[in-house]
Amino acid sequence: MLNQLKLWAKKLKKQLFILYLAYKDNRVSWYTKVFTACVVAYAFSPIDLIPDFIPVLGYIDDIIIVPLGIMLALKMIPKNVIEDCTIKAEDLIQNEKPKNWVVGSIIIIVWLLIFTWSCFIVFKFLN
């Protein structure tokens, strides 16, 4: 059982790298790129839609939402792009992981804006 979970996690990680590389490919349509970018950003984001400390519900995004998003994004991308990106992803996983500081910064800024807005709403409600 534990080995199956490890294999599943490795497969998801590889698929995320495939999506990351497909996002940069010019053969992918713009709407697929937007959806793919959202899936990759959410999967790599340290902040979840449903916090993990909430019993049972906290892991729904990790177990259901992220794999479902990956599956849908992979279905939207042309097969030849997936094949090319699979080869590149395997090479990246073996050598080094990609670093994209711009996307990481955007994710952090968006989450900070959401947090600031939430604090503002709570503060306004309390007064």
Order of alpha helices (4+ residues) and beta strands (2+ residues): alpha-alpha-alpha-alpha-alpha
